[in-house]
Amino acid sequence: MADGQERFANLLGRAAMDVWGDMPRDIQEALFETAMKGHDAEREELARLLHERHPRTPSSEARSGRGAVGVKGHLIKGA
């Protein structure tokens, strides 16, 4: 990716993270899945970061003490 494109992608990514909690759930899921293509090892880390920055009402799993549910129902261990 050219330097200019990389810079704009970084700016857009930061903006998306800033407004993540205001986005509709389907948009969140689409962005998350697109960002994580080919990065399976980092899914939980990104889900945790987004959850910490923009917490939602805990699901029944989170209330049960088994962790918090992140993007698309992925369980975040220890949250």
trRosetta pair geometry for C-beta under 8 A, 3 or more apart (Angstrom, degrees):
i j d omega theta_ij theta_ji phi_ij phi_ji
1 5 4.6 -122 -180 93 97 118
1 6 4.7 127 109 -64 117 86
1 9 6.9 -20 172 -1 158 145
2 5 4.7 87 57 11 81 105
2 6 6.9 -148 92 -8 38 89
3 6 5.6 -56 -146 36 29 113
3 7 6.3 31 156 -21 65 105
4 7 5.7 -53 -149 34 30 112
4 8 6.4 23 156 -12 65 106
5 8 5.9 -57 -147 41 32 106
5 9 6.1 34 154 -21 66 107
6 9 5.7 -54 -145 36 29 112
6 10 6.4 32 154 -20 63 106
7 10 5.8 -56 -153 35 29 113
7 11 6.5 28 151 -17 64 106
8 11 5.5 -51 -146 37 36 113
8 12 6.1 36 155 -18 67 106
9 12 5.7 -54 -145 39 30 111
9 13 6.2 34 154 -22 63 107
10 13 5.7 -53 -146 36 29 113
10 14 6.5 29 156 -17 63 105
11 14 5.9 -55 -150 36 30 110
11 15 6.4 30 153 -18 64 107
12 15 5.6 -54 -148 37 32 112
12 16 6.3 36 152 -22 65 104
13 16 5.7 -52 -148 33 31 112
13 17 6.6 30 154 -17 63 104
13 35 7.9 110 -125 -112 108 126
14 17 5.7 -54 -151 36 33 111
14 18 6.4 36 151 -23 65 105
15 18 5.5 -53 -150 32 34 115
15 19 6.6 1 162 6 67 108
16 19 6.6 -75 -146 51 27 88
16 20 6.4 62 151 -73 64 80
16 23 7.8 12 -159 -45 77 147
16 31 6.1 -172 -172 -165 141 153
17 20 5.5 -12 -148 -34 33 118
17 50 7.3 -122 -134 -103 82 82
17 53 6.8 9 178 106 92 168
19 22 4.8 -58 -175 45 82 115
19 23 6.2 95 125 -41 88 92
20 23 5.9 -53 -156 15 33 115
20 28 6.5 81 -165 -114 81 105
20 50 5.6 -130 167 -149 160 101
20 53 6.7 71 49 97 135 120
20 54 4.9 -147 92 -7 107 157
21 53 7.6 -140 -38 118 110 83
21 54 3.4 -160 -64 -149 104 123
21 56 7.8 -177 -131 -72 92 80
23 27 4.5 -113 174 86 113 122
23 28 5.1 140 97 -57 119 84
23 31 7.6 -4 146 6 166 139
24 27 4.8 89 63 7 82 105
24 28 7.2 -146 97 -7 41 88
25 28 5.5 -53 -149 35 35 116
25 29 6.3 33 156 -19 68 105
26 29 5.7 -52 -146 37 32 111
26 30 6.3 34 154 -20 64 106
27 30 5.7 -53 -146 37 32 111
27 31 6.3 29 156 -15 65 107
28 31 6.1 -61 -149 40 27 107
28 32 6.0 25 156 -19 65 112
28 50 7.9 133 -161 176 114 147
28 71 6.2 -142 143 -124 104 104
29 32 5.7 -55 -142 39 29 112
29 33 6.1 25 161 -16 65 109
29 71 6.2 158 -103 -174 62 97
29 72 5.1 103 -129 -68 105 98
30 33 6.1 -56 -143 39 26 106
30 34 6.2 25 158 -17 62 111
31 34 5.8 -59 -146 39 28 110
31 35 6.1 26 157 -18 65 110
32 35 5.9 -59 -146 38 26 109
32 36 6.1 10 161 -9 64 117
32 46 7.1 159 -142 122 91 126
32 47 7.4 61 -152 -86 133 79
32 50 7.5 -64 -97 -17 117 167
32 71 4.3 -166 -142 174 173 159
32 72 6.7 -160 89 -12 139 110
33 36 6.0 -66 -140 45 27 104
33 37 7.1 54 155 -51 61 84
33 72 7.2 70 -62 -39 101 150
34 37 6.2 -27 -160 -12 33 112
35 39 7.3 -52 139 46 65 137
35 46 7.0 -176 113 -170 129 165
36 39 5.0 -116 -153 67 52 97
36 40 7.0 82 170 -85 100 40
36 42 6.9 -156 -127 80 86 90
36 43 5.2 58 -145 -96 139 84
36 46 6.8 -148 -81 47 105 149
39 42 4.5 -33 161 39 104 114
39 43 7.1 145 111 -53 79 68
40 43 5.8 -21 -159 -22 43 115
42 45 5.0 -61 -162 45 65 117
42 46 5.8 59 144 -20 90 104
43 46 6.3 -66 -153 40 25 103
43 47 6.1 23 156 -17 66 112
43 74 6.5 -125 149 -151 114 166
44 47 5.6 -56 -143 40 31 113
44 48 6.1 34 157 -22 66 106
44 70 7.5 148 -138 21 52 155
44 74 6.8 -141 -96 150 67 128
44 76 6.4 142 -159 -121 85 69
44 77 7.2 2 -161 16 137 93
45 48 5.8 -54 -148 34 27 111
45 49 6.5 28 153 -19 62 106
46 49 5.6 -52 -147 35 35 113
46 50 6.3 30 157 -15 67 106
46 71 7.8 -23 111 12 95 136
47 50 6.0 -58 -148 40 29 108
47 51 6.1 29 154 -20 65 110
47 70 3.1 75 177 150 114 160
47 71 5.0 -128 -116 18 95 93
47 74 5.2 -97 -107 82 167 127
47 76 5.6 -154 115 -81 111 109
48 51 5.7 -58 -145 39 29 111
48 52 6.2 28 157 -19 66 108
48 70 6.6 -70 -59 -84 41 141
48 76 5.0 140 -87 -149 80 128
48 79 6.3 -159 -125 -76 88 123
49 52 5.9 -58 -147 36 27 109
49 53 6.4 17 158 -11 64 110
50 53 5.9 -60 -145 42 30 106
50 54 6.0 -33 174 40 67 104
50 70 6.7 100 68 -157 106 105
50 71 6.5 36 73 -43 148 110
51 54 7.0 -85 -130 66 19 64
51 55 6.2 50 176 -101 65 60
51 56 7.5 -73 -135 11 78 87
51 68 5.7 135 -176 115 149 138
51 70 5.0 -91 -50 -108 125 88
51 76 5.9 -111 19 -20 161 165
51 79 6.2 3 114 -151 147 154
52 55 7.1 9 -129 -60 19 87
52 79 7.9 -126 -66 -132 83 113
55 68 8.0 -75 -136 -152 91 152
58 62 3.6 -126 -163 92 102 131
58 63 5.2 129 120 -52 125 79
58 68 6.4 -93 -125 -120 88 88
59 62 5.0 100 48 7 67 99
59 63 7.1 -131 98 -1 37 89
59 68 7.5 120 25 -157 92 55
59 69 4.5 10 15 15 140 130
60 63 5.6 -55 -145 40 35 111
60 64 6.3 39 153 -27 65 106
61 64 5.6 -56 -150 32 31 113
61 66 5.1 -72 -178 66 83 116
61 67 6.7 -20 140 67 105 70
61 68 7.8 129 98 -136 96 19
61 69 5.6 90 59 -48 125 108
61 75 6.6 -96 145 -109 148 103
62 66 7.4 -100 -91 60 25 70
62 67 6.5 -68 -105 109 65 34
62 68 4.4 38 -108 -108 120 57
62 69 6.0 -106 -41 -2 104 78
62 79 7.2 -50 -125 100 105 98
66 75 6.9 -50 132 -149 100 130
67 75 4.9 81 88 -178 135 93
67 76 5.3 -172 172 76 112 53
67 77 5.2 -63 -104 -110 144 28
67 78 6.4 11 -110 11 99 26
67 79 5.2 68 -163 41 74 82
68 75 7.7 142 80 -156 34 55
68 76 4.8 -16 68 52 84 113
68 79 3.6 -71 18 103 109 125
69 73 5.5 -29 -168 -139 119 43
69 74 7.0 133 -162 66 65 36
69 75 6.0 -42 -103 -97 64 52
69 76 7.1 170 -110 5 11 86
70 73 7.9 -9 66 82 52 7
70 74 4.8 -33 62 72 99 92
70 75 7.5 117 12 -152 86 3
70 76 4.7 90 -35 -46 111 111
70 79 7.7 114 -55 3 95 165
71 74 6.0 7 67 24 63 111
76 79 4.0 30 103 -9 114 136
